[in-house]
Amino acid sequence: MVERTFAIHSHHLTPYVRGEAYYVSTAEKWSRTTEDIGFLFPIRRRAEIEAYYEHMNDTSKSPNQQTHGIGLVLNLYF
């Protein structure tokens, strides 16, 4: 994961890029990858919103399966 925080006036925005690889034991190979791009935006001292786009590629089955998704997460810290 690579991220960097930027300050725009008094607001902070943290864009990021993340990649993951998964080993699938039933296929006995590294056959699934995900790539994410998104950002974190703090809205309170202990809360932030995360928005992202994710692409997943699964080569354990024929034909390859590709999935695209978007998400919005509310992170609360206690």
Chimera marker file (.cmm) of the C-alpha trace (Angstrom):
<marker_set name="trace">
<marker id="1" x="0.000" y="0.000" z="0.000" r="1" g="1" b="0" radius="0.5"/>
<marker id="2" x="1.256" y="3.442" z="-0.888" r="1" g="1" b="0" radius="0.5"/>
<marker id="3" x="-0.427" y="6.530" z="0.542" r="1" g="1" b="0" radius="0.5"/>
<marker id="4" x="0.268" y="10.217" z="1.052" r="1" g="1" b="0" radius="0.5"/>
<marker id="5" x="-1.656" y="12.896" z="2.934" r="1" g="1" b="0" radius="0.5"/>
<marker id="6" x="-2.333" y="16.260" z="1.313" r="1" g="1" b="0" radius="0.5"/>
<marker id="7" x="-3.591" y="19.370" z="3.060" r="1" g="1" b="0" radius="0.5"/>
<marker id="8" x="-6.124" y="21.511" z="1.210" r="1" g="1" b="0" radius="0.5"/>
<marker id="9" x="-6.735" y="24.588" z="3.349" r="1" g="1" b="0" radius="0.5"/>
<marker id="10" x="-7.711" y="23.076" z="6.734" r="1" g="1" b="0" radius="0.5"/>
<marker id="11" x="-8.821" y="19.697" z="5.299" r="1" g="1" b="0" radius="0.5"/>
<marker id="12" x="-6.672" y="16.619" z="4.845" r="1" g="1" b="0" radius="0.5"/>
<marker id="13" x="-7.065" y="14.018" z="2.108" r="1" g="1" b="0" radius="0.5"/>
<marker id="14" x="-5.109" y="10.760" z="1.884" r="1" g="1" b="0" radius="0.5"/>
<marker id="15" x="-5.178" y="9.053" z="-1.527" r="1" g="1" b="0" radius="0.5"/>
<marker id="16" x="-3.810" y="5.515" z="-1.732" r="1" g="1" b="0" radius="0.5"/>
<marker id="17" x="-3.046" y="2.620" z="-4.066" r="1" g="1" b="0" radius="0.5"/>
<marker id="18" x="-3.039" y="-0.958" z="-2.767" r="1" g="1" b="0" radius="0.5"/>
<marker id="19" x="-2.325" y="-4.340" z="-4.349" r="1" g="1" b="0" radius="0.5"/>
<marker id="20" x="-2.748" y="-7.837" z="-2.915" r="1" g="1" b="0" radius="0.5"/>
<marker id="21" x="-2.022" y="-11.367" z="-4.151" r="1" g="1" b="0" radius="0.5"/>
<marker id="22" x="-3.755" y="-14.483" z="-2.797" r="1" g="1" b="0" radius="0.5"/>
<marker id="23" x="-2.705" y="-18.113" z="-2.793" r="1" g="1" b="0" radius="0.5"/>
<marker id="24" x="-5.685" y="-20.399" z="-3.488" r="1" g="1" b="0" radius="0.5"/>
<marker id="25" x="-5.001" y="-23.822" z="-1.954" r="1" g="1" b="0" radius="0.5"/>
<marker id="26" x="-7.677" y="-25.624" z="-3.992" r="1" g="1" b="0" radius="0.5"/>
<marker id="27" x="-5.977" y="-24.473" z="-7.205" r="1" g="1" b="0" radius="0.5"/>
<marker id="28" x="-2.500" y="-24.833" z="-5.617" r="1" g="1" b="0" radius="0.5"/>
<marker id="29" x="-1.263" y="-21.541" z="-7.066" r="1" g="1" b="0" radius="0.5"/>
<marker id="30" x="-1.208" y="-17.786" z="-6.628" r="1" g="1" b="0" radius="0.5"/>
<marker id="31" x="-4.324" y="-17.165" z="-8.671" r="1" g="1" b="0" radius="0.5"/>
<marker id="32" x="-6.112" y="-14.103" z="-7.321" r="1" g="1" b="0" radius="0.5"/>
<marker id="33" x="-5.017" y="-10.473" z="-7.319" r="1" g="1" b="0" radius="0.5"/>
<marker id="34" x="-6.749" y="-7.281" z="-6.273" r="1" g="1" b="0" radius="0.5"/>
<marker id="35" x="-5.841" y="-3.681" z="-7.018" r="1" g="1" b="0" radius="0.5"/>
<marker id="36" x="-7.472" y="-0.800" z="-5.140" r="1" g="1" b="0" radius="0.5"/>
<marker id="37" x="-7.362" y="2.953" z="-5.564" r="1" g="1" b="0" radius="0.5"/>
<marker id="38" x="-9.120" y="5.269" z="-3.143" r="1" g="1" b="0" radius="0.5"/>
<marker id="39" x="-8.881" y="7.994" z="-0.554" r="1" g="1" b="0" radius="0.5"/>
<marker id="40" x="-9.438" y="8.640" z="3.152" r="1" g="1" b="0" radius="0.5"/>
<marker id="41" x="-11.128" y="11.842" z="4.275" r="1" g="1" b="0" radius="0.5"/>
<marker id="42" x="-11.351" y="12.623" z="8.021" r="1" g="1" b="0" radius="0.5"/>
<marker id="43" x="-14.711" y="14.077" z="9.056" r="1" g="1" b="0" radius="0.5"/>
<marker id="44" x="-14.251" y="14.174" z="12.834" r="1" g="1" b="0" radius="0.5"/>
<marker id="45" x="-11.459" y="13.494" z="15.290" r="1" g="1" b="0" radius="0.5"/>
<marker id="46" x="-12.319" y="9.773" z="15.460" r="1" g="1" b="0" radius="0.5"/>
<marker id="47" x="-14.132" y="9.231" z="12.161" r="1" g="1" b="0" radius="0.5"/>
<marker id="48" x="-13.204" y="9.153" z="8.504" r="1" g="1" b="0" radius="0.5"/>
<marker id="49" x="-14.787" y="8.271" z="5.186" r="1" g="1" b="0" radius="0.5"/>
<marker id="50" x="-13.036" y="5.939" z="2.775" r="1" g="1" b="0" radius="0.5"/>
<marker id="51" x="-14.066" y="5.725" z="-0.888" r="1" g="1" b="0" radius="0.5"/>
<marker id="52" x="-12.426" y="3.252" z="-3.253" r="1" g="1" b="0" radius="0.5"/>
<marker id="53" x="-12.509" y="1.367" z="-6.558" r="1" g="1" b="0" radius="0.5"/>
<marker id="54" x="-11.373" y="-2.271" z="-6.630" r="1" g="1" b="0" radius="0.5"/>
<marker id="55" x="-10.469" y="-4.617" z="-9.482" r="1" g="1" b="0" radius="0.5"/>
<marker id="56" x="-10.124" y="-8.350" z="-8.784" r="1" g="1" b="0" radius="0.5"/>
<marker id="57" x="-8.731" y="-10.944" z="-11.205" r="1" g="1" b="0" radius="0.5"/>
<marker id="58" x="-9.224" y="-14.667" z="-10.460" r="1" g="1" b="0" radius="0.5"/>
<marker id="59" x="-7.349" y="-17.146" z="-12.676" r="1" g="1" b="0" radius="0.5"/>
<marker id="60" x="-8.224" y="-20.302" z="-10.685" r="1" g="1" b="0" radius="0.5"/>
<marker id="61" x="-11.146" y="-21.051" z="-13.036" r="1" g="1" b="0" radius="0.5"/>
<marker id="62" x="-11.453" y="-21.044" z="-16.789" r="1" g="1" b="0" radius="0.5"/>
<marker id="63" x="-12.241" y="-18.505" z="-18.153" r="1" g="1" b="0" radius="0.5"/>
<marker id="64" x="-10.634" y="-15.915" z="-15.876" r="1" g="1" b="0" radius="0.5"/>
<marker id="65" x="-13.106" y="-14.014" z="-13.722" r="1" g="1" b="0" radius="0.5"/>
<marker id="66" x="-12.755" y="-10.263" z="-13.360" r="1" g="1" b="0" radius="0.5"/>
<marker id="67" x="-14.764" y="-8.262" z="-10.855" r="1" g="1" b="0" radius="0.5"/>
<marker id="68" x="-15.012" y="-4.483" z="-10.530" r="1" g="1" b="0" radius="0.5"/>
<marker id="69" x="-16.465" y="-2.727" z="-7.515" r="1" g="1" b="0" radius="0.5"/>
<marker id="70" x="-16.778" y="0.587" z="-5.756" r="1" g="1" b="0" radius="0.5"/>
<marker id="71" x="-17.179" y="1.108" z="-2.046" r="1" g="1" b="0" radius="0.5"/>
<marker id="72" x="-17.835" y="3.700" z="0.613" r="1" g="1" b="0" radius="0.5"/>
<marker id="73" x="-16.813" y="2.972" z="4.219" r="1" g="1" b="0" radius="0.5"/>
<marker id="74" x="-17.312" y="4.899" z="7.441" r="1" g="1" b="0" radius="0.5"/>
<marker id="75" x="-14.361" y="4.182" z="9.803" r="1" g="1" b="0" radius="0.5"/>
<marker id="76" x="-14.950" y="4.933" z="13.506" r="1" g="1" b="0" radius="0.5"/>
<marker id="77" x="-12.085" y="4.860" z="16.025" r="1" g="1" b="0" radius="0.5"/>
<marker id="78" x="-12.686" y="4.424" z="19.765" r="1" g="1" b="0" radius="0.5"/>
<link id1="1" id2="2" r="1" g="1" b="0" radius="0.2"/>
<link id1="2" id2="3" r="1" g="1" b="0" radius="0.2"/>
<link id1="3" id2="4" r="1" g="1" b="0" radius="0.2"/>
<link id1="4" id2="5" r="1" g="1" b="0" radius="0.2"/>
<link id1="5" id2="6" r="1" g="1" b="0" radius="0.2"/>
<link id1="6" id2="7" r="1" g="1" b="0" radius="0.2"/>
<link id1="7" id2="8" r="1" g="1" b="0" radius="0.2"/>
<link id1="8" id2="9" r="1" g="1" b="0" radius="0.2"/>
<link id1="9" id2="10" r="1" g="1" b="0" radius="0.2"/>
<link id1="10" id2="11" r="1" g="1" b="0" radius="0.2"/>
<link id1="11" id2="12" r="1" g="1" b="0" radius="0.2"/>
<link id1="12" id2="13" r="1" g="1" b="0" radius="0.2"/>
<link id1="13" id2="14" r="1" g="1" b="0" radius="0.2"/>
<link id1="14" id2="15" r="1" g="1" b="0" radius="0.2"/>
<link id1="15" id2="16" r="1" g="1" b="0" radius="0.2"/>
<link id1="16" id2="17" r="1" g="1" b="0" radius="0.2"/>
<link id1="17" id2="18" r="1" g="1" b="0" radius="0.2"/>
<link id1="18" id2="19" r="1" g="1" b="0" radius="0.2"/>
<link id1="19" id2="20" r="1" g="1" b="0" radius="0.2"/>
<link id1="20" id2="21" r="1" g="1" b="0" radius="0.2"/>
<link id1="21" id2="22" r="1" g="1" b="0" radius="0.2"/>
<link id1="22" id2="23" r="1" g="1" b="0" radius="0.2"/>
<link id1="23" id2="24" r="1" g="1" b="0" radius="0.2"/>
<link id1="24" id2="25" r="1" g="1" b="0" radius="0.2"/>
<link id1="25" id2="26" r="1" g="1" b="0" radius="0.2"/>
<link id1="26" id2="27" r="1" g="1" b="0" radius="0.2"/>
<link id1="27" id2="28" r="1" g="1" b="0" radius="0.2"/>
<link id1="28" id2="29" r="1" g="1" b="0" radius="0.2"/>
<link id1="29" id2="30" r="1" g="1" b="0" radius="0.2"/>
<link id1="30" id2="31" r="1" g="1" b="0" radius="0.2"/>
<link id1="31" id2="32" r="1" g="1" b="0" radius="0.2"/>
<link id1="32" id2="33" r="1" g="1" b="0" radius="0.2"/>
<link id1="33" id2="34" r="1" g="1" b="0" radius="0.2"/>
<link id1="34" id2="35" r="1" g="1" b="0" radius="0.2"/>
<link id1="35" id2="36" r="1" g="1" b="0" radius="0.2"/>
<link id1="36" id2="37" r="1" g="1" b="0" radius="0.2"/>
<link id1="37" id2="38" r="1" g="1" b="0" radius="0.2"/>
<link id1="38" id2="39" r="1" g="1" b="0" radius="0.2"/>
<link id1="39" id2="40" r="1" g="1" b="0" radius="0.2"/>
<link id1="40" id2="41" r="1" g="1" b="0" radius="0.2"/>
<link id1="41" id2="42" r="1" g="1" b="0" radius="0.2"/>
<link id1="42" id2="43" r="1" g="1" b="0" radius="0.2"/>
<link id1="43" id2="44" r="1" g="1" b="0" radius="0.2"/>
<link id1="44" id2="45" r="1" g="1" b="0" radius="0.2"/>
<link id1="45" id2="46" r="1" g="1" b="0" radius="0.2"/>
<link id1="46" id2="47" r="1" g="1" b="0" radius="0.2"/>
<link id1="47" id2="48" r="1" g="1" b="0" radius="0.2"/>
<link id1="48" id2="49" r="1" g="1" b="0" radius="0.2"/>
<link id1="49" id2="50" r="1" g="1" b="0" radius="0.2"/>
<link id1="50" id2="51" r="1" g="1" b="0" radius="0.2"/>
<link id1="51" id2="52" r="1" g="1" b="0" radius="0.2"/>
<link id1="52" id2="53" r="1" g="1" b="0" radius="0.2"/>
<link id1="53" id2="54" r="1" g="1" b="0" radius="0.2"/>
<link id1="54" id2="55" r="1" g="1" b="0" radius="0.2"/>
<link id1="55" id2="56" r="1" g="1" b="0" radius="0.2"/>
<link id1="56" id2="57" r="1" g="1" b="0" radius="0.2"/>
<link id1="57" id2="58" r="1" g="1" b="0" radius="0.2"/>
<link id1="58" id2="59" r="1" g="1" b="0" radius="0.2"/>
<link id1="59" id2="60" r="1" g="1" b="0" radius="0.2"/>
<link id1="60" id2="61" r="1" g="1" b="0" radius="0.2"/>
<link id1="61" id2="62" r="1" g="1" b="0" radius="0.2"/>
<link id1="62" id2="63" r="1" g="1" b="0" radius="0.2"/>
<link id1="63" id2="64" r="1" g="1" b="0" radius="0.2"/>
<link id1="64" id2="65" r="1" g="1" b="0" radius="0.2"/>
<link id1="65" id2="66" r="1" g="1" b="0" radius="0.2"/>
<link id1="66" id2="67" r="1" g="1" b="0" radius="0.2"/>
<link id1="67" id2="68" r="1" g="1" b="0" radius="0.2"/>
<link id1="68" id2="69" r="1" g="1" b="0" radius="0.2"/>
<link id1="69" id2="70" r="1" g="1" b="0" radius="0.2"/>
<link id1="70" id2="71" r="1" g="1" b="0" radius="0.2"/>
<link id1="71" id2="72" r="1" g="1" b="0" radius="0.2"/>
<link id1="72" id2="73" r="1" g="1" b="0" radius="0.2"/>
<link id1="73" id2="74" r="1" g="1" b="0" radius="0.2"/>
<link id1="74" id2="75" r="1" g="1" b="0" radius="0.2"/>
<link id1="75" id2="76" r="1" g="1" b="0" radius="0.2"/>
<link id1="76" id2="77" r="1" g="1" b="0" radius="0.2"/>
<link id1="77" id2="78" r="1" g="1" b="0" radius="0.2"/>
</marker_set>
